[in-house]
Amino acid sequence: MTMATASIEQTASGTIMLSASGVSKRFGSTRALVDAALEVRSGEVHGLLGANGAGKSTLSRIVSGHIARDAGEMSYAGSPFAIRSTRDALRAGIALVAQETSLAPEMSVLENIFLPELGRAGRLSYGALRKRAHAILSRLGRDHALPLDAEVRRLSAAQKQLVEIAKALALDASLVIFDEPTASLSPSEVDRLFDIMARLRDDGRGLIFVSHRLEEVFAITDRVTILREGTTVARNLETAQLSQSDIIRHMVGRELDAIYGNREAVRATPSGEIVFEVENLAARPEVRNVSFSVRRGEVLGLGGLVGAGRSEAVEAIFGLRPRDAGTIRIDGKAVDPRTPADAIALGIGLVAEDRRAQNIVPDLTVRENLLLAHIGRHKGFGLGYGQRSRKVTDLLGKLGLPADRLDSNLLNFSGGMQQKVIIARWLLVEPTILILDEPTKGVDIGTRSSIYAILRDIAAEGVAVIVISSDFEELLGVCERVVVVSDGLSIANLPTSVLNEEKLTLLAAPRTSTERNVSLLRSLSAEFGATAFWALVDGDELICLGAASADGAPEIGLAAGEAATGAETAIARAVTEKSEGFVTEPETGLQTLLVPMRNKRGHDLGWIGLTLAAGKAVPDPRDIVERVIARTDAEETTGPNR
Amino acid sequence: MTTSTSPLAGGLGRIAKSLEVRMLGLALVLAVALSLLSPYFLTQNNIFNILDQSVVIGIVAVGMTFVILTGGIDLSVGSVAGLTGIVLGLALQQMPIPLAIGAAVLAGGGIGLVSGVLVAVFGLAPFVVTLGMMAIARSLAYIFSGQTAISAIPYDLSNIVYTVVLGIPANVLFLLALYALAWAYLTYTKGGRTIYAVGSNKEAARAAGLNVLLYSILPYVISGALAAVAITFSIAQILSADPLAGNQMELDAIAAVVIGGASLYGGRGSIIGTLIGVLIMVMIRNGLNLMGVSPFWQGTAIGSIIILALLAERLVNWRSAR
């Protein structure tokens, strides 16, 4: 990620705007804050870090007047902190830019920016407001990014956030809290947000940046304060002096390496026979053509970017959305689950992506949430909890959940524990195929490692496990094989041993060129009775993104989605030489031409290859090169999206 | 872990219970206040009076609880009671009592089935569907009855009210049995827990493989059928089927369920809470009658107590949330 605008300048040690120490806050029986401290100076971006449930949001909500503290010394702008409501906070110049925005969706951008002023007596001058809005936005360098008359509900997440920031500036807020502001932004939008934040800082405002994305913390903050379990464990550390492992050590109190457990052990697990196959699955518009298969005892990753169609694909498999095409086979037999109940009866379990919306039933107890899938499968009239009591006891031990808390409300638990309960819900009904969609989303690092351990255990018991994740490090750490999905197409199927984060990123990047390139391959192969392929070439390694073969065309030892070294293919010499003309292989006589594709900025888009059988008359290489250029010059593909 | 632990002993149970306990407290405070205001209030006779007056509204409130637990509402129960009363009255001319009652209950259940299907299958808003059904049922009641009450009701029907079993009138016994049955169903069966799950988070219930469709429809069927049962007890008492019967009964039933702690968003509430809600409503009305308060003032009194009870509940919740 390039963040030139967010370069870290030496902290101009401004005056202390906000200081807090010994802050505590209790929600019912939960101690959200125990002994929190925070100090924010003017002209700095102050990172407030911590694992989930560490109390970051609680502390920022206290500062912004949303909730009141139970105890603690706080001062703001040199006098004791006397803020009792959000209105007080706004009047004092403290604004919160939250994940879920507090905008009025049916009103215009302009009205939202000046929402706090609309309630004042007297006539509004929209002309004057418009001028002020333009002034504010141009101060942010975003004058043309917002249509002032548009309804807010039509805006993108990034634009809504910009409205929130403009609203804070309309009140001349001097302390602005950004609570996980980048969660729903694309990388370029994040860059723009950081540009705005840098401008606000340079104006002499104080900014609090609440996040657990370390890269972003390094990109924008000047100092950080770290919370762990409601207590400040490190305060006012200079970001420039920190490394990622320093921060993680403070956050979790342990080293990072440990969390994936023994990767080699994962590799060594012998894989059983194929139990679950999905072929040419389509559920338009999100899922266009997805195929994969899983073996007994295997952990398969479905990798890709958010919005690539992975969740939609598994929902289509599970009967949560209609399928347009495709075959699903379990143990070689074609099946047709139309509803989740069908899928469950076939032995499939799904831990859906959105925990709160798709998994948790808030009014039922932990026990009943745990036994929910059991109730779905249970044939009798009663509850039949007795049948599962042993398994429940077993699972509780594994989860580290005390049995006496089975009757409390699941929402009172941390995200990690909630997730473990949901996973356990499926383990109780003993699925043969378990699909987990983003199983560690919103889960703290400590709990993650125990979820990984659970996944390994399940696989070791012979369950076929499918993990969807946008976190490539996680996929590489947990899975034996990864199927990459991009733009609704499964484009690669590779063992993790040949993958790394960079390669996955490369494969997962949505390519608007995919369909055009594949049609080029088809026409080339048909025209010359040849095999045509499209591959990324990295030194001696090839990753094939697409291939087409005419009848009787030669085998080159490389299929779409596969990775191989040049030597493993039938066109080793051509890969080594990368010559401008056709290269003839010494033993087989295959004749291969490799043509590089580059976009206008010179970014490598991979190579187009054309292999003809031995002795066949070859076309003029320049013709082929021109056709490839004609194909690629038309548009720039997006680069790796990370 | 003991699997015999009732889910009611659990967290939900605790919430519901604490709420039930508070409402039970309110009921007791009311009882004490009313007995101070009227010496007749706490007599055995009057207590049976209160229970007797609870029967009709209490039966309807059970169905309403089922519907509200799924996040729906049934505005048609009053009109369905009116219509099925007429069905019963007409059927009694043709067939023996049990069959006639069966016909009325079937008619009520059938109307509920239509509402349930419109809500669950076609995704229409329960408020609108049952509002429409309310108008249809009332209009049919007038048409079938020829706009007059049917008073040729066989006297034997009154046996279902006045037969005394174990010292308790049959209608009160039926009410208590119905509540016990409904409580057991909602607490200890797959269907009951599914109704809670559907109301609490339909998406999650579907994803867990629960039969969301069936248990979204069933409550409306139960509600319609129980409206018919309720009006049967009412007709058995007055030996007349009036097309106007059951007017505004839905409001009393909803009020009782809400006083009993159920959330109109679904997923939260209990049958015992509803029983307490019914008793509170009936006690107030009974007490006011004993004190000779004008019936025109009773609406104000009952409405105020409903609002104050919920307001107090909300204030308590706010304090514990802060």
Chai-1 contact restraints between the chains, C-beta under 6 A:
chainA,res_idxA,chainB,res_idxB,connection_type,confidence,min_distance_angstrom,max_distance_angstrom,comment,restraint_id
A,P340,B,R206,contact,1.0,0.0,6.0,A-B,restraint_1
A,P340,B,A207,contact,1.0,0.0,6.0,A-B,restraint_2
A,P340,B,G209,contact,1.0,0.0,6.0,A-B,restraint_3
A,A341,B,G209,contact,1.0,0.0,6.0,A-B,restraint_4
A,I344,B,G209,contact,1.0,0.0,6.0,A-B,restraint_5
A,A352,B,A207,contact,1.0,0.0,6.0,A-B,restraint_6
A,A357,B,E203,contact,1.0,0.0,6.0,A-B,restraint_7
A,Q358,B,E203,contact,1.0,0.0,6.0,A-B,restraint_8
A,Q358,B,A204,contact,1.0,0.0,6.0,A-B,restraint_9
A,Q358,B,A207,contact,1.0,0.0,6.0,A-B,restraint_10
A,N359,B,A204,contact,1.0,0.0,6.0,A-B,restraint_11
A,V361,B,A197,contact,1.0,0.0,6.0,A-B,restraint_12
A,V361,B,S200,contact,1.0,0.0,6.0,A-B,restraint_13
A,V361,B,N201,contact,1.0,0.0,6.0,A-B,restraint_14
A,V361,B,A204,contact,1.0,0.0,6.0,A-B,restraint_15
A,P362,B,S200,contact,1.0,0.0,6.0,A-B,restraint_16
A,D363,B,L12,contact,1.0,0.0,6.0,A-B,restraint_17
A,D363,B,S200,contact,1.0,0.0,6.0,A-B,restraint_18
A,D363,B,G267,contact,1.0,0.0,6.0,A-B,restraint_19
A,D363,B,R268,contact,1.0,0.0,6.0,A-B,restraint_20
A,T365,B,G10,contact,1.0,0.0,6.0,A-B,restraint_21
A,T365,B,G11,contact,1.0,0.0,6.0,A-B,restraint_22
A,T365,B,L12,contact,1.0,0.0,6.0,A-B,restraint_23
A,E368,B,P7,contact,1.0,0.0,6.0,A-B,restraint_24
A,L372,B,A208,contact,1.0,0.0,6.0,A-B,restraint_25
A,A373,B,A208,contact,1.0,0.0,6.0,A-B,restraint_26
A,A373,B,G209,contact,1.0,0.0,6.0,A-B,restraint_27
A,I375,B,K190,contact,1.0,0.0,6.0,A-B,restraint_28
A,I375,B,R193,contact,1.0,0.0,6.0,A-B,restraint_29
A,G376,B,A208,contact,1.0,0.0,6.0,A-B,restraint_30
A,G376,B,G209,contact,1.0,0.0,6.0,A-B,restraint_31
A,G376,B,L210,contact,1.0,0.0,6.0,A-B,restraint_32
A,H378,B,K190,contact,1.0,0.0,6.0,A-B,restraint_33
A,F381,B,T189,contact,1.0,0.0,6.0,A-B,restraint_34
A,G382,B,T189,contact,1.0,0.0,6.0,A-B,restraint_35
A,Y385,B,T3,contact,1.0,0.0,6.0,A-B,restraint_36
A,G386,B,T3,contact,1.0,0.0,6.0,A-B,restraint_37
A,S389,B,T3,contact,1.0,0.0,6.0,A-B,restraint_38
A,T393,B,M1,contact,1.0,0.0,6.0,A-B,restraint_39
A,A403,B,M1,contact,1.0,0.0,6.0,A-B,restraint_40
A,D407,B,G10,contact,1.0,0.0,6.0,A-B,restraint_41
A,D407,B,G11,contact,1.0,0.0,6.0,A-B,restraint_42
A,S408,B,G11,contact,1.0,0.0,6.0,A-B,restraint_43
A,N409,B,G11,contact,1.0,0.0,6.0,A-B,restraint_44
